[in-house]
Amino acid sequence: MLVSMKSILDVANRDNYGVMAVNSINIEIVRAVIRAAEEMKSPIIVQIGPGQMRAHAHPEDIVPVIKRLANGAEVPVALNLDHGGDLKAIQTGLKYGFTNVMIDASSLSFEENIARTRMVVDLAHQCGISVEAELGHVGQAAEGDYDKNDLLTDVSQAAEFVRRTGVDCLAVAFGTAHGRYPKGYVPKLDFERLAEIKKELKIPLVMHGGSGSGEENLRKAVANGINKINVCTDVFQVAKEAMLNLLKKNENADYLAMCQAAEQAVFEFVKNYIGMIGSGNRYIFSEQVQAIYE
């Protein structure tokens, strides 16, 4: 069933586990992600970024597919607008019925970030839609941003930010970066900072740049307060490798077989990931449990 992201993350925050948020830009990924969540009895978050919607996953086409699959699922499924950087992107999320929007003003000054986030919170909450924001800045792995301590989230600023914006969950920077890290590199994450932020805020926290962080880091991140983990690069890579491996085995494989191989590989990847971050077997369909997410 399609639910608000807030309802999913509030329960995850209460019970101390993480939920996958998977960037899903076609029917194969969406279907694989929701099917894996159903098999694992886990809540799940499907998300798309504005750039992805412009390039390929046009909202008028993909959102109805996501909603149909989500409403037919026997687990809670949220639809999140990832990294909405301006009001136009946020309005797109509201127009098409996303159940959460992320306003990313993290590259702006602290006061500008607060002002823009507060505006989006006021707008989205009127529509019954929850809001994610970012403080500190999760940069790009390709630019070496994982080594820039000045981008990390400040604990005292985080408390003020949440108080003044009323945001529902917060993406924090504690050493990860978007995209692919250099080969063999595992980021060194500041778990002490993360634990301090969680202790101070007590709201759901979000980890961007989850791809390539390594299983140990992911488990520790959840143990120290992360409730939502964004996964894009790893999922795209899994799908790509499945297609390439099929072609190595059978160079005459057609496009349909390649799509099927990619979908199955993403399905298995998401199942394993759910087990790792602790959201498996959290949802057994019943009227009593359903009420929590409504």
C-alpha positions in Angstrom: 0.0 0.0 0.0 1.2 3.5 -0.7 1.8 5.5 2.5 3.6 8.6 3.6 7.4 8.3 4.1 6.9 9.8 7.6 4.8 6.9 8.7 7.5 4.4 7.6 10.4 6.3 9.2 8.6 7.1 12.4 8.2 3.4 13.1 11.8 2.7 12.0 13.0 5.5 14.3 11.0 4.0 17.2 12.3 0.5 16.7 15.8 1.3 15.6 16.2 -0.1 12.1 17.0 1.2 8.6 14.8 1.3 5.5 16.1 1.3 1.9 15.2 4.2 -0.4 16.0 3.0 -3.9 16.2 5.3 -6.9 13.9 3.5 -9.3 13.8 4.9 -12.9 12.0 2.1 -14.8 9.4 -0.6 -14.3 12.0 -3.3 -13.9 13.6 -1.6 -10.8 10.3 -0.6 -9.3 8.9 -4.1 -9.6 12.1 -5.7 -8.3 12.2 -3.4 -5.3 8.6 -3.8 -4.3 8.7 -7.6 -4.9 11.8 -7.9 -2.7 10.2 -5.8 0.1 7.1 -8.0 0.0 9.1 -11.2 0.2 11.1 -9.8 3.1 8.0 -8.3 4.8 9.7 -5.0 4.9 8.6 -1.4 4.4 10.3 0.2 1.4 10.8 3.6 -0.2 10.8 4.2 -3.9 12.4 7.4 -5.0 13.3 9.4 -8.1 15.3 12.6 -8.5 14.4 15.6 -10.7 17.3 14.9 -13.0 16.3 11.3 -13.5 12.7 12.5 -14.2 14.0 14.9 -16.9 16.3 12.4 -18.5 14.2 9.2 -18.5 11.7 8.5 -15.7 9.1 11.1 -16.8 6.7 11.4 -13.8 3.5 11.3 -16.0 4.6 7.9 -17.1 6.4 6.3 -14.2 4.4 7.6 -11.2 1.1 5.8 -12.1 3.1 2.6 -12.5 4.7 3.0 -9.1 1.4 3.9 -7.4 -0.4 0.9 -9.0 2.4 -1.5 -7.8 2.6 0.1 -4.4 -1.2 0.0 -3.8 -1.2 -3.7 -4.7 1.6 -4.5 -2.3 1.1 -6.0 1.1 3.8 -3.9 2.7 4.1 -0.1 3.1 5.6 1.7 0.1 6.5 5.4 0.1 7.2 7.5 -3.0 9.9 10.1 -2.4 11.1 13.0 -4.5 14.9 12.8 -4.1 17.0 16.0 -4.0 14.4 18.6 -5.0 16.7 21.6 -5.3 14.2 24.2 -6.2 10.5 25.1 -5.9 9.7 23.8 -9.4 11.0 20.3 -8.5 9.0 20.4 -5.2 5.8 21.4 -7.1 6.3 18.5 -9.4 6.4 16.1 -6.5 3.2 17.7 -5.0 1.5 17.6 -8.4 2.1 13.9 -9.0 1.3 12.7 -5.5 4.7 11.8 -4.1 4.2 11.0 -0.4 7.4 12.8 0.6 9.5 15.5 -0.9 13.1 16.3 -0.2 14.2 19.9 -0.3 18.0 20.0 -0.7 19.3 23.4 0.1 22.4 22.1 1.8 24.8 24.0 -0.5 23.3 27.3 0.6 24.1 29.2 3.8 22.6 28.0 7.0 19.9 30.7 7.1 19.0 30.3 3.5 18.7 26.5 4.0 16.3 27.1 6.9 14.2 29.7 5.0 13.9 27.5 1.9 13.2 24.3 4.0 10.6 26.1 6.1 8.8 27.3 3.0 8.6 23.7 1.6 7.5 22.3 5.0 4.6 24.8 5.2 3.6 24.0 1.6 3.9 20.2 1.7 2.3 19.7 5.2 -0.8 21.5 3.9 -1.0 18.8 1.3 -0.5 16.0 3.9 3.0 15.3 2.5 6.1 14.9 4.7 9.5 16.6 4.1 13.1 15.5 4.2 15.9 18.1 4.2 19.7 18.1 4.4 22.1 19.8 6.7 25.8 19.6 6.2 26.5 18.6 2.6 26.8 15.1 1.2 29.0 15.8 -1.9 30.2 13.8 -4.8 32.7 10.9 -4.5 34.1 11.8 -7.9 35.2 15.2 -6.4 36.7 13.6 -3.3 34.0 15.2 -1.0 34.2 12.2 1.4 37.4 13.6 2.8 36.1 17.2 3.4 35.3 17.6 7.1 34.0 21.1 6.7 30.9 19.6 4.9 29.9 17.5 7.9 26.8 18.2 9.9 27.2 20.3 13.0 25.3 18.9 16.0 24.2 22.2 17.5 23.2 23.6 14.1 21.1 20.4 13.5 19.1 21.0 16.6 18.3 24.6 15.6 17.6 23.6 12.1 15.0 21.0 13.0 13.4 23.3 15.6 13.0 26.2 13.1 11.9 24.2 10.1 9.7 21.5 11.5 11.1 19.0 9.0 10.1 15.4 9.4 13.5 13.7 8.8 17.0 15.0 8.2 19.8 13.9 5.9 23.1 14.3 7.7 26.7 14.3 6.5 29.1 12.2 8.4 31.5 11.0 5.8 29.7 9.6 2.8 29.4 10.9 -0.7 27.2 10.3 -3.7 28.4 8.2 -6.6 31.2 5.7 -6.9 34.2 5.8 -4.6 37.7 5.1 -6.0 38.3 1.4 -6.4 39.1 -0.3 -3.1 38.2 2.8 -1.1 35.9 2.4 1.9 34.8 5.7 3.5 35.7 6.4 7.1 32.5 7.5 8.8 32.1 9.7 11.9 29.9 7.5 13.9 30.5 9.6 17.1 29.1 12.6 15.3 26.1 10.6 14.0 25.3 9.3 17.5 25.5 12.8 19.0 23.1 14.1 16.3 20.6 11.3 17.0 20.7 11.8 20.7 20.0 15.5 20.2 17.3 15.3 17.6 15.5 12.1 18.2 14.0 12.2 14.7 14.5 9.9 11.7 18.0 10.4 10.2 18.9 9.8 6.5 22.1 8.5 5.0 22.8 9.7 1.5 25.7 8.1 -0.5 25.0 4.6 0.9 26.4 2.9 -2.2 29.9 1.5 -1.8 30.0 2.3 2.0 30.5 -1.4 2.9 28.4 -3.7 5.1 30.2 -2.9 8.3 29.7 0.8 7.9 26.0 0.4 7.0 25.3 -1.8 10.0 27.1 0.7 12.3 25.2 3.6 10.7 21.9 2.0 11.5 23.0 1.1 15.1 23.9 4.8 15.6 20.6 6.3 14.4 20.2 6.1 10.6 16.7 5.1 9.5 16.7 5.7 5.8 19.5 4.7 3.5 19.5 6.0 -0.1 20.8 3.5 -2.7 21.2 4.5 -6.3 24.7 3.8 -7.7 24.9 0.2 -6.4 21.5 -0.7 -7.8 22.3 0.7 -11.2 25.6 -1.2 -11.2 23.9 -4.5 -10.2 21.4 -4.1 -13.1 24.2 -3.2 -15.5 26.4 -6.1 -14.5 23.5 -8.6 -14.8 23.0 -7.5 -18.4 26.7 -7.7 -19.3 27.0 -11.1 -17.7 24.1 -12.4 -19.7 25.6 -11.1 -22.9 28.9 -12.8 -22.0 27.1 -16.1 -21.7 24.9 -15.6 -24.7 25.8 -12.8 -27.1 22.5 -13.4 -28.9 20.4 -12.6 -25.8 17.6 -10.1 -26.7 16.6 -7.0 -24.9 13.7 -8.7 -23.1 16.1 -11.3 -21.6 18.4 -8.5 -20.6 15.6 -6.6 -18.8 14.6 -9.8 -17.0 18.2 -10.5 -15.9 18.5 -6.9 -14.5 15.2 -7.1 -12.6 16.1 -10.4 -11.0 19.6 -9.2 -10.0 18.1 -6.0 -8.4 15.5 -8.2 -6.6 18.2 -10.4 -5.0 20.3 -7.3 -4.1 17.5 -5.5 -2.4 16.5 -8.7 -0.5 20.0 -9.0 0.9 20.2 -5.3 1.7 17.0 -5.4 3.6 18.3 -8.2 5.7 21.5 -6.3 6.4 19.9 -3.1 7.7 17.2 -4.8 9.8 13.9 -3.9 8.2 13.0 -7.5 7.3 10.0 -9.2 9.0 8.9 -5.8 10.4 5.6 -5.8 8.6 3.0 -8.6 8.8 -0.2 -7.5 7.0 -3.1 -6.9 9.3 -5.7 -4.2 9.9 -4.0 -3.3 13.2 -0.6 -2.8 11.7 -2.0 -1.1 8.6 -3.5 1.6 10.9 0.0 2.6 12.0 0.9 3.6 8.5 -2.3 5.6 7.7 
